Amino acid sequence: MNPRSLPGRWRSLAEQQRALGAEAQACTLEWCASDLETALRAWRNEILTLDQAATESGYTTEHLGRLLREGKIPNGGERGAPRIRRADLPRKPGCHGGGVATCRTEPIRSASQVVRSVLRNGGQA
């Protein structure tokens, strides 16, 4: 389940609760939906350093810096201190981000590296 879908789901549940006469529960669900939307918006708008952005995107700091210089992504910082808004990050295919380095930036060179990678990722290549 995608966290971004939860507010809509909770609002639907609130409508159901309200139809059943459970006004307090409906209000609680609506409050939770609004609170989560606010938190998600703040998370998406957070300004990251190039190191943080590289960890989340799967791209190197050099590549992200080049994208900033070329104007392909907006600079959320200033000249000499580049930053990238999380919502503007490109995502390397196969990387999930979320604050945890979840992809490889160097090529796998041997079968033993493949096995170690799979074991490290709980059976997921």
C-alpha positions as CSV (number, residue, x, y, z in Angstrom):
1,M,0.0,0.0,0.0
2,N,1.3,3.4,-0.9
3,P,1.2,5.9,2.0
4,R,0.0,8.6,-0.4
5,S,-3.2,6.7,-0.9
6,L,-4.0,6.5,2.8
7,P,-5.6,10.0,3.2
8,G,-8.2,9.2,0.5
9,R,-8.8,5.8,1.9
10,W,-9.3,7.3,5.4
11,R,-11.7,9.9,4.1
12,S,-13.8,7.2,2.5
13,L,-13.8,5.4,5.8
14,A,-14.8,8.6,7.5
15,E,-17.8,8.9,5.2
16,Q,-18.8,5.4,6.0
17,Q,-18.5,6.0,9.7
18,R,-20.5,9.2,9.5
19,A,-23.3,7.3,7.6
20,L,-23.4,4.9,10.4
21,G,-23.7,7.7,13.0
22,A,-20.1,7.5,14.3
23,E,-19.3,11.2,14.0
24,A,-16.4,11.1,16.5
25,Q,-14.7,8.3,14.5
26,A,-15.3,10.1,11.2
27,C,-13.7,13.3,12.6
28,T,-10.7,11.3,13.9
29,L,-10.2,9.7,10.5
30,E,-10.4,13.1,8.7
31,W,-7.9,14.6,11.1
32,C,-5.5,11.7,10.6
33,A,-5.9,12.1,6.8
34,S,-5.1,15.8,7.0
35,D,-2.2,15.2,9.3
36,L,-0.6,12.6,7.0
37,E,-1.1,14.9,4.0
38,T,0.7,17.7,5.8
39,A,3.6,15.3,6.8
40,L,3.9,13.9,3.3
41,R,4.0,17.5,1.8
42,A,6.7,18.5,4.2
43,W,8.7,15.4,3.4
44,R,8.4,15.9,-0.3
45,N,9.4,19.6,0.1
46,E,12.5,18.9,2.3
47,I,15.7,20.4,0.8
48,L,18.5,17.8,0.7
49,T,22.2,18.1,0.4
50,L,23.8,16.5,-2.7
51,D,25.0,13.6,-0.4
52,Q,21.5,13.0,0.9
53,A,20.0,13.4,-2.6
54,A,22.5,10.8,-3.9
55,T,21.5,8.3,-1.2
56,E,17.9,8.7,-2.0
57,S,18.0,8.9,-5.8
58,G,20.7,6.2,-6.5
59,Y,22.7,8.7,-8.6
60,T,26.1,10.0,-7.7
61,T,26.6,13.5,-6.3
62,E,28.6,14.3,-9.5
63,H,25.7,13.3,-11.7
64,L,23.2,15.3,-9.6
65,G,25.5,18.3,-9.6
66,R,25.7,18.1,-13.4
67,L,21.9,18.0,-13.7
68,L,21.7,21.1,-11.5
69,R,24.3,22.9,-13.5
70,E,22.5,22.0,-16.7
71,G,19.2,23.3,-15.3
72,K,17.5,19.9,-15.6
73,I,16.5,20.0,-12.0
74,P,16.0,23.2,-10.0
75,N,18.5,24.2,-7.3
76,G,16.8,24.4,-4.0
77,G,19.9,26.0,-2.5
78,E,22.2,28.7,-3.7
79,R,25.3,29.0,-5.9
80,G,28.2,27.2,-4.2
81,A,25.8,25.4,-1.8
82,P,23.5,23.4,-4.1
83,R,20.5,21.6,-2.7
84,I,17.7,19.5,-4.2
85,R,14.1,19.4,-3.1
86,R,13.2,15.7,-2.5
87,A,10.2,16.0,-4.9
88,D,12.6,17.1,-7.7
89,L,14.9,14.2,-7.4
90,P,15.3,11.9,-10.3
91,R,15.1,8.3,-9.3
92,K,17.5,5.7,-10.8
93,P,15.5,2.7,-12.1
94,G,15.5,-0.1,-9.5
95,C,16.2,2.3,-6.6
96,H,13.6,2.9,-4.0
97,G,15.1,5.8,-2.0
98,G,13.2,6.8,1.1
99,G,16.4,7.8,2.9
100,V,18.1,4.4,2.6
101,A,20.6,3.5,0.0
102,T,18.8,0.7,-1.8
103,C,20.7,0.4,-5.0
104,R,24.1,-0.3,-6.3
105,T,26.1,2.5,-7.9
106,E,28.9,0.3,-9.1
107,P,28.5,-2.7,-11.5
108,I,28.4,-6.2,-10.2
109,R,31.5,-7.9,-11.5
110,S,31.2,-11.6,-10.4
111,A,28.7,-14.3,-9.6
112,S,29.9,-14.2,-5.9
113,Q,29.0,-10.5,-5.8
114,V,25.5,-11.3,-7.1
115,V,25.0,-14.0,-4.4
116,R,26.2,-11.6,-1.7
117,S,23.9,-8.9,-3.0
118,V,20.9,-11.2,-3.0
119,L,21.7,-12.4,0.6
120,R,22.2,-8.9,1.8
121,N,18.8,-7.8,0.4
122,G,16.8,-10.7,1.9
123,G,16.5,-12.8,-1.3
124,Q,15.8,-9.8,-3.6
125,A,18.2,-9.1,-6.4
